[in-house]
Amino acid sequence: MTETTSAPMTTDQRFASVVDLLAAEFSGVHHESTVTRCVDAARHGAEEVTGRATPDLVERIARQHLQVLALAFAERH
């Protein structure tokens, strides 16, 4: 899995603390840019489905995505 090393920045600063929390939780598993992309995708998905995205909801969705990605990656190796 190739990941960029540019400075990851969520497009919505309301979720920067979610990125920080999940990046620490998944350090050694996912690069911070992957965490940022998952948080952004979770935010967009939550807004699409519920019409709003709270940091708590985005965190739970992004964590699930990151766990699934880690499992899929582990199964490939």
PyMOL Python script that loads the backbone (N, CA, C, O; Angstrom):
from pymol import cmd

cmd.read_pdbstr("""\
ATOM      1  N   MET A   1       0.844  -1.158   0.000  1.00  0.00           N
ATOM      2  CA  MET A   1       0.000   0.000   0.000  1.00  0.00           C
ATOM      3  C   MET A   1       0.895   1.228   0.000  1.00  0.00           C
ATOM      4  O   MET A   1       1.663   1.414   0.944  1.00  0.00           O
ATOM      5  N   THR A   2       0.826   2.063  -1.012  1.00  0.00           N
ATOM      6  CA  THR A   2       1.631   3.256  -1.127  1.00  0.00           C
ATOM      7  C   THR A   2       0.873   4.431  -0.538  1.00  0.00           C
ATOM      8  O   THR A   2      -0.303   4.642  -0.833  1.00  0.00           O
ATOM      9  N   GLU A   3       1.553   5.183   0.287  1.00  0.00           N
ATOM     10  CA  GLU A   3       0.923   6.321   0.917  1.00  0.00           C
ATOM     11  C   GLU A   3       1.807   7.533   0.741  1.00  0.00           C
ATOM     12  O   GLU A   3       3.032   7.431   0.674  1.00  0.00           O
ATOM     13  N   THR A   4       1.159   8.690   0.665  1.00  0.00           N
ATOM     14  CA  THR A   4       1.907   9.916   0.527  1.00  0.00           C
ATOM     15  C   THR A   4       2.485  10.309   1.869  1.00  0.00           C
ATOM     16  O   THR A   4       1.979   9.911   2.918  1.00  0.00           O
ATOM     17  N   THR A   5       3.538  11.084   1.829  1.00  0.00           N
ATOM     18  CA  THR A   5       4.150  11.539   3.063  1.00  0.00           C
ATOM     19  C   THR A   5       3.971  13.031   3.254  1.00  0.00           C
ATOM     20  O   THR A   5       4.592  13.615   4.142  1.00  0.00           O
ATOM     21  N   SER A   6       3.126  13.671   2.427  1.00  0.00           N
ATOM     22  CA  SER A   6       2.885  15.090   2.617  1.00  0.00           C
ATOM     23  C   SER A   6       2.135  15.307   3.924  1.00  0.00           C
ATOM     24  O   SER A   6       1.512  14.387   4.454  1.00  0.00           O
ATOM     25  N   ALA A   7       2.200  16.502   4.427  1.00  0.00           N
ATOM     26  CA  ALA A   7       1.562  16.802   5.702  1.00  0.00           C
ATOM     27  C   ALA A   7       0.057  16.601   5.596  1.00  0.00           C
ATOM     28  O   ALA A   7      -0.612  17.333   4.867  1.00  0.00           O
ATOM     29  N   PRO A   8      -0.488  15.619   6.314  1.00  0.00           N
ATOM     30  CA  PRO A   8      -1.915  15.371   6.231  1.00  0.00           C
ATOM     31  C   PRO A   8      -2.694  16.474   6.923  1.00  0.00           C
ATOM     32  O   PRO A   8      -2.313  16.945   7.994  1.00  0.00           O
ATOM     33  N   MET A   9      -3.772  16.872   6.307  1.00  0.00           N
ATOM     34  CA  MET A   9      -4.601  17.918   6.875  1.00  0.00           C
ATOM     35  C   MET A   9      -6.036  17.625   6.479  1.00  0.00           C
ATOM     36  O   MET A   9      -6.364  17.574   5.294  1.00  0.00           O
ATOM     37  N   THR A  10      -6.890  17.432   7.475  1.00  0.00           N
ATOM     38  CA  THR A  10      -8.286  17.219   7.173  1.00  0.00           C
ATOM     39  C   THR A  10      -8.847  18.498   6.566  1.00  0.00           C
ATOM     40  O   THR A  10      -8.408  19.596   6.908  1.00  0.00           O
ATOM     41  N   THR A  11      -9.793  18.360   5.689  1.00  0.00           N
ATOM     42  CA  THR A  11     -10.349  19.521   5.014  1.00  0.00           C
ATOM     43  C   THR A  11     -11.258  20.319   5.940  1.00  0.00           C
ATOM     44  O   THR A  11     -11.607  21.456   5.622  1.00  0.00           O
ATOM     45  N   ASP A  12     -11.645  19.759   7.062  1.00  0.00           N
ATOM     46  CA  ASP A  12     -12.514  20.428   8.026  1.00  0.00           C
ATOM     47  C   ASP A  12     -11.835  20.383   9.392  1.00  0.00           C
ATOM     48  O   ASP A  12     -11.727  19.313   9.991  1.00  0.00           O
ATOM     49  N   GLN A  13     -11.387  21.506   9.881  1.00  0.00           N
ATOM     50  CA  GLN A  13     -10.610  21.561  11.112  1.00  0.00           C
ATOM     51  C   GLN A  13     -11.395  21.154  12.354  1.00  0.00           C
ATOM     52  O   GLN A  13     -10.794  20.914  13.401  1.00  0.00           O
ATOM     53  N   ARG A  14     -12.723  21.070  12.266  1.00  0.00           N
ATOM     54  CA  ARG A  14     -13.509  20.575  13.406  1.00  0.00           C
ATOM     55  C   ARG A  14     -13.126  19.137  13.739  1.00  0.00           C
ATOM     56  O   ARG A  14     -13.364  18.676  14.856  1.00  0.00           O
ATOM     57  N   PHE A  15     -12.537  18.428  12.783  1.00  0.00           N
ATOM     58  CA  PHE A  15     -12.215  17.019  12.963  1.00  0.00           C
ATOM     59  C   PHE A  15     -10.717  16.754  13.113  1.00  0.00           C
ATOM     60  O   PHE A  15     -10.283  15.603  13.063  1.00  0.00           O
ATOM     61  N   ALA A  16      -9.939  17.800  13.293  1.00  0.00           N
ATOM     62  CA  ALA A  16      -8.491  17.638  13.470  1.00  0.00           C
ATOM     63  C   ALA A  16      -8.182  16.812  14.718  1.00  0.00           C
ATOM     64  O   ALA A  16      -7.246  16.013  14.714  1.00  0.00           O
ATOM     65  N   SER A  17      -8.961  16.999  15.781  1.00  0.00           N
ATOM     66  CA  SER A  17      -8.711  16.220  17.001  1.00  0.00           C
ATOM     67  C   SER A  17      -9.027  14.744  16.785  1.00  0.00           C
ATOM     68  O   SER A  17      -8.406  13.880  17.405  1.00  0.00           O
ATOM     69  N   VAL A  18      -9.991  14.449  15.910  1.00  0.00           N
ATOM     70  CA  VAL A  18     -10.320  13.055  15.575  1.00  0.00           C
ATOM     71  C   VAL A  18      -9.148  12.436  14.820  1.00  0.00           C
ATOM     72  O   VAL A  18      -8.767  11.296  15.083  1.00  0.00           O
ATOM     73  N   VAL A  19      -8.584  13.183  13.889  1.00  0.00           N
ATOM     74  CA  VAL A  19      -7.409  12.702  13.152  1.00  0.00           C
ATOM     75  C   VAL A  19      -6.267  12.438  14.121  1.00  0.00           C
ATOM     76  O   VAL A  19      -5.611  11.400  14.040  1.00  0.00           O
ATOM     77  N   ASP A  20      -6.028  13.365  15.031  1.00  0.00           N
ATOM     78  CA  ASP A  20      -4.934  13.192  16.003  1.00  0.00           C
ATOM     79  C   ASP A  20      -5.139  11.947  16.861  1.00  0.00           C
ATOM     80  O   ASP A  20      -4.208  11.168  17.064  1.00  0.00           O
ATOM     81  N   LEU A  21      -6.350  11.763  17.358  1.00  0.00           N
ATOM     82  CA  LEU A  21      -6.661  10.622  18.208  1.00  0.00           C
ATOM     83  C   LEU A  21      -6.464   9.298  17.468  1.00  0.00           C
ATOM     84  O   LEU A  21      -5.818   8.380  17.973  1.00  0.00           O
ATOM     85  N   LEU A  22      -7.033   9.216  16.262  1.00  0.00           N
ATOM     86  CA  LEU A  22      -6.954   7.966  15.495  1.00  0.00           C
ATOM     87  C   LEU A  22      -5.540   7.723  14.958  1.00  0.00           C
ATOM     88  O   LEU A  22      -5.108   6.575  14.852  1.00  0.00           O
ATOM     89  N   ALA A  23      -4.827   8.784  14.622  1.00  0.00           N
ATOM     90  CA  ALA A  23      -3.440   8.624  14.163  1.00  0.00           C
ATOM     91  C   ALA A  23      -2.595   8.030  15.285  1.00  0.00           C
ATOM     92  O   ALA A  23      -1.735   7.185  15.032  1.00  0.00           O
ATOM     93  N   ALA A  24      -2.830   8.461  16.515  1.00  0.00           N
ATOM     94  CA  ALA A  24      -2.097   7.894  17.650  1.00  0.00           C
ATOM     95  C   ALA A  24      -2.517   6.442  17.884  1.00  0.00           C
ATOM     96  O   ALA A  24      -1.681   5.577  18.145  1.00  0.00           O
ATOM     97  N   GLU A  25      -3.818   6.191  17.787  1.00  0.00           N
ATOM     98  CA  GLU A  25      -4.331   4.832  18.011  1.00  0.00           C
ATOM     99  C   GLU A  25      -3.809   3.845  16.972  1.00  0.00           C
ATOM    100  O   GLU A  25      -3.537   2.688  17.293  1.00  0.00           O
ATOM    101  N   PHE A  26      -3.669   4.299  15.730  1.00  0.00           N
ATOM    102  CA  PHE A  26      -3.260   3.414  14.646  1.00  0.00           C
ATOM    103  C   PHE A  26      -1.822   3.657  14.192  1.00  0.00           C
ATOM    104  O   PHE A  26      -1.438   3.256  13.093  1.00  0.00           O
ATOM    105  N   SER A  27      -1.032   4.313  15.035  1.00  0.00           N
ATOM    106  CA  SER A  27       0.370   4.525  14.662  1.00  0.00           C
ATOM    107  C   SER A  27       1.044   3.169  14.527  1.00  0.00           C
ATOM    108  O   SER A  27       0.801   2.262  15.323  1.00  0.00           O
ATOM    109  N   GLY A  28       1.873   3.040  13.535  1.00  0.00           N
ATOM    110  CA  GLY A  28       2.506   1.748  13.274  1.00  0.00           C
ATOM    111  C   GLY A  28       1.649   0.840  12.417  1.00  0.00           C
ATOM    112  O   GLY A  28       2.114  -0.197  11.943  1.00  0.00           O
ATOM    113  N   VAL A  29       0.396   1.224  12.215  1.00  0.00           N
ATOM    114  CA  VAL A  29      -0.521   0.438  11.379  1.00  0.00           C
ATOM    115  C   VAL A  29      -0.841   1.202  10.098  1.00  0.00           C
ATOM    116  O   VAL A  29      -0.717   0.670   8.995  1.00  0.00           O
ATOM    117  N   HIS A  30      -1.250   2.445  10.262  1.00  0.00           N
ATOM    118  CA  HIS A  30      -1.604   3.299   9.124  1.00  0.00           C
ATOM    119  C   HIS A  30      -0.844   4.615   9.215  1.00  0.00           C
ATOM    120  O   HIS A  30      -0.611   5.146  10.301  1.00  0.00           O
ATOM    121  N   HIS A  31      -0.466   5.122   8.061  1.00  0.00           N
ATOM    122  CA  HIS A  31       0.154   6.441   7.982  1.00  0.00           C
ATOM    123  C   HIS A  31      -0.921   7.487   8.299  1.00  0.00           C
ATOM    124  O   HIS A  31      -2.107   7.252   8.067  1.00  0.00           O
ATOM    125  N   GLU A  32      -0.512   8.614   8.817  1.00  0.00           N
ATOM    126  CA  GLU A  32      -1.469   9.667   9.187  1.00  0.00           C
ATOM    127  C   GLU A  32      -2.293  10.136   7.992  1.00  0.00           C
ATOM    128  O   GLU A  32      -3.443  10.539   8.166  1.00  0.00           O
ATOM    129  N   SER A  33      -1.738  10.094   6.793  1.00  0.00           N
ATOM    130  CA  SER A  33      -2.509  10.506   5.615  1.00  0.00           C
ATOM    131  C   SER A  33      -3.680   9.551   5.365  1.00  0.00           C
ATOM    132  O   SER A  33      -4.734   9.979   4.897  1.00  0.00           O
ATOM    133  N   THR A  34      -3.505   8.274   5.671  1.00  0.00           N
ATOM    134  CA  THR A  34      -4.598   7.300   5.544  1.00  0.00           C
ATOM    135  C   THR A  34      -5.683   7.609   6.571  1.00  0.00           C
ATOM    136  O   THR A  34      -6.874   7.552   6.264  1.00  0.00           O
ATOM    137  N   VAL A  35      -5.268   7.932   7.776  1.00  0.00           N
ATOM    138  CA  VAL A  35      -6.228   8.293   8.826  1.00  0.00           C
ATOM    139  C   VAL A  35      -7.014   9.526   8.396  1.00  0.00           C
ATOM    140  O   VAL A  35      -8.235   9.571   8.544  1.00  0.00           O
ATOM    141  N   THR A  36      -6.321  10.515   7.870  1.00  0.00           N
ATOM    142  CA  THR A  36      -6.982  11.742   7.422  1.00  0.00           C
ATOM    143  C   THR A  36      -8.009  11.450   6.346  1.00  0.00           C
ATOM    144  O   THR A  36      -9.121  11.976   6.386  1.00  0.00           O
ATOM    145  N   ARG A  37      -7.646  10.612   5.380  1.00  0.00           N
ATOM    146  CA  ARG A  37      -8.594  10.266   4.308  1.00  0.00           C
ATOM    147  C   ARG A  37      -9.808   9.533   4.870  1.00  0.00           C
ATOM    148  O   ARG A  37     -10.931   9.780   4.431  1.00  0.00           O
ATOM    149  N   CYS A  38      -9.602   8.640   5.831  1.00  0.00           N
ATOM    150  CA  CYS A  38     -10.729   7.914   6.436  1.00  0.00           C
ATOM    151  C   CYS A  38     -11.638   8.853   7.219  1.00  0.00           C
ATOM    152  O   CYS A  38     -12.861   8.721   7.169  1.00  0.00           O
ATOM    153  N   VAL A  39     -11.049   9.797   7.939  1.00  0.00           N
ATOM    154  CA  VAL A  39     -11.863  10.770   8.678  1.00  0.00           C
ATOM    155  C   VAL A  39     -12.673  11.617   7.710  1.00  0.00           C
ATOM    156  O   VAL A  39     -13.861  11.848   7.934  1.00  0.00           O
ATOM    157  N   ASP A  40     -12.050  12.079   6.645  1.00  0.00           N
ATOM    158  CA  ASP A  40     -12.775  12.872   5.650  1.00  0.00           C
ATOM    159  C   ASP A  40     -13.898  12.063   4.998  1.00  0.00           C
ATOM    160  O   ASP A  40     -15.002  12.572   4.804  1.00  0.00           O
ATOM    161  N   ALA A  41     -13.615  10.810   4.663  1.00  0.00           N
ATOM    162  CA  ALA A  41     -14.644   9.953   4.053  1.00  0.00           C
ATOM    163  C   ALA A  41     -15.783   9.692   5.036  1.00  0.00           C
ATOM    164  O   ALA A  41     -16.951   9.683   4.649  1.00  0.00           O
ATOM    165  N   ALA A  42     -15.442   9.482   6.305  1.00  0.00           N
ATOM    166  CA  ALA A  42     -16.466   9.255   7.325  1.00  0.00           C
ATOM    167  C   ALA A  42     -17.335  10.496   7.499  1.00  0.00           C
ATOM    168  O   ALA A  42     -18.552  10.394   7.652  1.00  0.00           O
ATOM    169  N   ARG A  43     -16.714  11.646   7.474  1.00  0.00           N
ATOM    170  CA  ARG A  43     -17.473  12.899   7.592  1.00  0.00           C
ATOM    171  C   ARG A  43     -18.445  13.057   6.433  1.00  0.00           C
ATOM    172  O   ARG A  43     -19.620  13.366   6.629  1.00  0.00           O
ATOM    173  N   HIS A  44     -17.940  12.841   5.225  1.00  0.00           N
ATOM    174  CA  HIS A  44     -18.803  12.964   4.048  1.00  0.00           C
ATOM    175  C   HIS A  44     -19.944  11.948   4.101  1.00  0.00           C
ATOM    176  O   HIS A  44     -21.090  12.278   3.799  1.00  0.00           O
ATOM    177  N   GLY A  45     -19.628  10.727   4.482  1.00  0.00           N
ATOM    178  CA  GLY A  45     -20.651   9.690   4.572  1.00  0.00           C
ATOM    179  C   GLY A  45     -21.708  10.016   5.605  1.00  0.00           C
ATOM    180  O   GLY A  45     -22.900   9.843   5.351  1.00  0.00           O
ATOM    181  N   ALA A  46     -21.288  10.483   6.759  1.00  0.00           N
ATOM    182  CA  ALA A  46     -22.241  10.844   7.814  1.00  0.00           C
ATOM    183  C   ALA A  46     -23.140  11.990   7.365  1.00  0.00           C
ATOM    184  O   ALA A  46     -24.348  11.970   7.605  1.00  0.00           O
ATOM    185  N   GLU A  47     -22.552  12.982   6.716  1.00  0.00           N
ATOM    186  CA  GLU A  47     -23.359  14.101   6.219  1.00  0.00           C
ATOM    187  C   GLU A  47     -24.357  13.639   5.168  1.00  0.00           C
ATOM    188  O   GLU A  47     -25.496  14.105   5.138  1.00  0.00           O
ATOM    189  N   GLU A  48     -23.932  12.728   4.312  1.00  0.00           N
ATOM    190  CA  GLU A  48     -24.798  12.217   3.250  1.00  0.00           C
ATOM    191  C   GLU A  48     -25.971  11.428   3.827  1.00  0.00           C
ATOM    192  O   GLU A  48     -27.099  11.565   3.354  1.00  0.00           O
ATOM    193  N   VAL A  49     -25.719  10.613   4.836  1.00  0.00           N
ATOM    194  CA  VAL A  49     -26.752   9.728   5.384  1.00  0.00           C
ATOM    195  C   VAL A  49     -27.637  10.442   6.403  1.00  0.00           C
ATOM    196  O   VAL A  49     -28.861  10.317   6.364  1.00  0.00           O
ATOM    197  N   THR A  50     -27.012  11.195   7.319  1.00  0.00           N
ATOM    198  CA  THR A  50     -27.789  11.781   8.413  1.00  0.00           C
ATOM    199  C   THR A  50     -28.017  13.281   8.275  1.00  0.00           C
ATOM    200  O   THR A  50     -28.826  13.860   9.000  1.00  0.00           O
ATOM    201  N   GLY A  51     -27.305  13.906   7.347  1.00  0.00           N
ATOM    202  CA  GLY A  51     -27.434  15.350   7.181  1.00  0.00           C
ATOM    203  C   GLY A  51     -26.517  16.150   8.084  1.00  0.00           C
ATOM    204  O   GLY A  51     -26.470  17.377   7.991  1.00  0.00           O
ATOM    205  N   ARG A  52     -25.778  15.462   8.966  1.00  0.00           N
ATOM    206  CA  ARG A  52     -24.814  16.149   9.828  1.00  0.00           C
ATOM    207  C   ARG A  52     -23.717  15.173  10.211  1.00  0.00           C
ATOM    208  O   ARG A  52     -23.863  13.957  10.081  1.00  0.00           O
ATOM    209  N   ALA A  53     -22.624  15.730  10.683  1.00  0.00           N
ATOM    210  CA  ALA A  53     -21.492  14.885  11.074  1.00  0.00           C
ATOM    211  C   ALA A  53     -20.908  15.436  12.362  1.00  0.00           C
ATOM    212  O   ALA A  53     -20.278  16.494  12.366  1.00  0.00           O
ATOM    213  N   THR A  54     -21.116  14.726  13.439  1.00  0.00           N
ATOM    214  CA  THR A  54     -20.518  15.128  14.711  1.00  0.00           C
ATOM    215  C   THR A  54     -19.148  14.461  14.831  1.00  0.00           C
ATOM    216  O   THR A  54     -18.927  13.396  14.254  1.00  0.00           O
ATOM    217  N   PRO A  55     -18.244  15.069  15.562  1.00  0.00           N
ATOM    218  CA  PRO A  55     -16.935  14.436  15.741  1.00  0.00           C
ATOM    219  C   PRO A  55     -17.035  13.022  16.312  1.00  0.00           C
ATOM    220  O   PRO A  55     -16.274  12.141  15.912  1.00  0.00           O
ATOM    221  N   ASP A  56     -17.953  12.799  17.232  1.00  0.00           N
ATOM    222  CA  ASP A  56     -18.120  11.474  17.833  1.00  0.00           C
ATOM    223  C   ASP A  56     -18.514  10.423  16.795  1.00  0.00           C
ATOM    224  O   ASP A  56     -17.955   9.327  16.763  1.00  0.00           O
ATOM    225  N   LEU A  57     -19.479  10.770  15.951  1.00  0.00           N
ATOM    226  CA  LEU A  57     -19.932   9.848  14.907  1.00  0.00           C
ATOM    227  C   LEU A  57     -18.823   9.603  13.880  1.00  0.00           C
ATOM    228  O   LEU A  57     -18.584   8.466  13.471  1.00  0.00           O
ATOM    229  N   VAL A  58     -18.161  10.662  13.475  1.00  0.00           N
ATOM    230  CA  VAL A  58     -17.081  10.548  12.492  1.00  0.00           C
ATOM    231  C   VAL A  58     -15.957   9.682  13.045  1.00  0.00           C
ATOM    232  O   VAL A  58     -15.390   8.864  12.321  1.00  0.00           O
ATOM    233  N   GLU A  59     -15.638   9.854  14.306  1.00  0.00           N
ATOM    234  CA  GLU A  59     -14.589   9.040  14.931  1.00  0.00           C
ATOM    235  C   GLU A  59     -14.942   7.556  14.884  1.00  0.00           C
ATOM    236  O   GLU A  59     -14.102   6.732  14.525  1.00  0.00           O
ATOM    237  N   ARG A  60     -16.175   7.209  15.243  1.00  0.00           N
ATOM    238  CA  ARG A  60     -16.581   5.795  15.247  1.00  0.00           C
ATOM    239  C   ARG A  60     -16.548   5.197  13.846  1.00  0.00           C
ATOM    240  O   ARG A  60     -16.073   4.077  13.659  1.00  0.00           O
ATOM    241  N   ILE A  61     -17.048   5.937  12.865  1.00  0.00           N
ATOM    242  CA  ILE A  61     -17.059   5.432  11.485  1.00  0.00           C
ATOM    243  C   ILE A  61     -15.627   5.267  10.968  1.00  0.00           C
ATOM    244  O   ILE A  61     -15.283   4.234  10.395  1.00  0.00           O
ATOM    245  N   ALA A  62     -14.800   6.288  11.175  1.00  0.00           N
ATOM    246  CA  ALA A  62     -13.412   6.229  10.695  1.00  0.00           C
ATOM    247  C   ALA A  62     -12.646   5.098  11.371  1.00  0.00           C
ATOM    248  O   ALA A  62     -11.855   4.418  10.717  1.00  0.00           O
ATOM    249  N   ARG A  63     -12.866   4.884  12.672  1.00  0.00           N
ATOM    250  CA  ARG A  63     -12.182   3.801  13.376  1.00  0.00           C
ATOM    251  C   ARG A  63     -12.547   2.457  12.754  1.00  0.00           C
ATOM    252  O   ARG A  63     -11.677   1.611  12.551  1.00  0.00           O
ATOM    253  N   GLN A  64     -13.812   2.259  12.454  1.00  0.00           N
ATOM    254  CA  GLN A  64     -14.239   1.003  11.824  1.00  0.00           C
ATOM    255  C   GLN A  64     -13.571   0.820  10.470  1.00  0.00           C
ATOM    256  O   GLN A  64     -13.120  -0.279  10.147  1.00  0.00           O
ATOM    257  N   HIS A  65     -13.503   1.879   9.679  1.00  0.00           N
ATOM    258  CA  HIS A  65     -12.837   1.808   8.368  1.00  0.00           C
ATOM    259  C   HIS A  65     -11.368   1.434   8.537  1.00  0.00           C
ATOM    260  O   HIS A  65     -10.851   0.587   7.809  1.00  0.00           O
ATOM    261  N   LEU A  66     -10.704   2.061   9.492  1.00  0.00           N
ATOM    262  CA  LEU A  66      -9.285   1.794   9.709  1.00  0.00           C
ATOM    263  C   LEU A  66      -9.044   0.370  10.193  1.00  0.00           C
ATOM    264  O   LEU A  66      -8.052  -0.254   9.816  1.00  0.00           O
ATOM    265  N   GLN A  67      -9.934  -0.141  11.016  1.00  0.00           N
ATOM    266  CA  GLN A  67      -9.812  -1.527  11.476  1.00  0.00           C
ATOM    267  C   GLN A  67      -9.976  -2.500  10.312  1.00  0.00           C
ATOM    268  O   GLN A  67      -9.231  -3.474  10.204  1.00  0.00           O
ATOM    269  N   VAL A  68     -10.947  -2.238   9.444  1.00  0.00           N
ATOM    270  CA  VAL A  68     -11.164  -3.101   8.284  1.00  0.00           C
ATOM    271  C   VAL A  68      -9.962  -3.045   7.345  1.00  0.00           C
ATOM    272  O   VAL A  68      -9.523  -4.078   6.838  1.00  0.00           O
ATOM    273  N   LEU A  69      -9.433  -1.858   7.111  1.00  0.00           N
ATOM    274  CA  LEU A  69      -8.239  -1.729   6.267  1.00  0.00           C
ATOM    275  C   LEU A  69      -7.055  -2.505   6.842  1.00  0.00           C
ATOM    276  O   LEU A  69      -6.316  -3.157   6.105  1.00  0.00           O
ATOM    277  N   ALA A  70      -6.881  -2.432   8.153  1.00  0.00           N
ATOM    278  CA  ALA A  70      -5.780  -3.157   8.793  1.00  0.00           C
ATOM    279  C   ALA A  70      -5.959  -4.667   8.631  1.00  0.00           C
ATOM    280  O   ALA A  70      -4.993  -5.379   8.359  1.00  0.00           O
ATOM    281  N   LEU A  71      -7.184  -5.153   8.796  1.00  0.00           N
ATOM    282  CA  LEU A  71      -7.446  -6.576   8.624  1.00  0.00           C
ATOM    283  C   LEU A  71      -7.202  -7.019   7.185  1.00  0.00           C
ATOM    284  O   LEU A  71      -6.593  -8.060   6.940  1.00  0.00           O
ATOM    285  N   ALA A  72      -7.683  -6.221   6.244  1.00  0.00           N
ATOM    286  CA  ALA A  72      -7.505  -6.559   4.824  1.00  0.00           C
ATOM    287  C   ALA A  72      -6.021  -6.579   4.472  1.00  0.00           C
ATOM    288  O   ALA A  72      -5.563  -7.464   3.750  1.00  0.00           O
ATOM    289  N   PHE A  73      -5.277  -5.614   4.977  1.00  0.00           N
ATOM    290  CA  PHE A  73      -3.858  -5.548   4.694  1.00  0.00           C
ATOM    291  C   PHE A  73      -3.135  -6.748   5.318  1.00  0.00           C
ATOM    292  O   PHE A  73      -2.245  -7.327   4.695  1.00  0.00           O
ATOM    293  N   ALA A  74      -3.515  -7.122   6.545  1.00  0.00           N
ATOM    294  CA  ALA A  74      -2.896  -8.254   7.228  1.00  0.00           C
ATOM    295  C   ALA A  74      -3.162  -9.561   6.495  1.00  0.00           C
ATOM    296  O   ALA A  74      -2.298 -10.437   6.456  1.00  0.00           O
ATOM    297  N   GLU A  75      -4.337  -9.698   5.920  1.00  0.00           N
ATOM    298  CA  GLU A  75      -4.680 -10.920   5.185  1.00  0.00           C
ATOM    299  C   GLU A  75      -3.904 -11.051   3.879  1.00  0.00           C
ATOM    300  O   GLU A  75      -3.680 -12.159   3.391  1.00  0.00           O
ATOM    301  N   ARG A  76      -3.498  -9.925   3.322  1.00  0.00           N
ATOM    302  CA  ARG A  76      -2.724  -9.946   2.079  1.00  0.00           C
ATOM    303  C   ARG A  76      -1.284 -10.349   2.317  1.00  0.00           C
ATOM    304  O   ARG A  76      -0.605 -10.772   1.381  1.00  0.00           O
ATOM    305  N   HIS A  77      -0.803 -10.231   3.536  1.00  0.00           N
ATOM    306  CA  HIS A  77       0.618 -10.495   3.811  1.00  0.00           C
ATOM    307  C   HIS A  77       0.785 -11.674   4.707  1.00  0.00           C
ATOM    308  O   HIS A  77       1.912 -12.039   5.043  1.00  0.00           O
TER     309      HIS A  77
END
""", "prot")
cmd.dss("prot")
cmd.show_as("cartoon", "prot")
cmd.util.cbc("prot")
cmd.orient("prot")
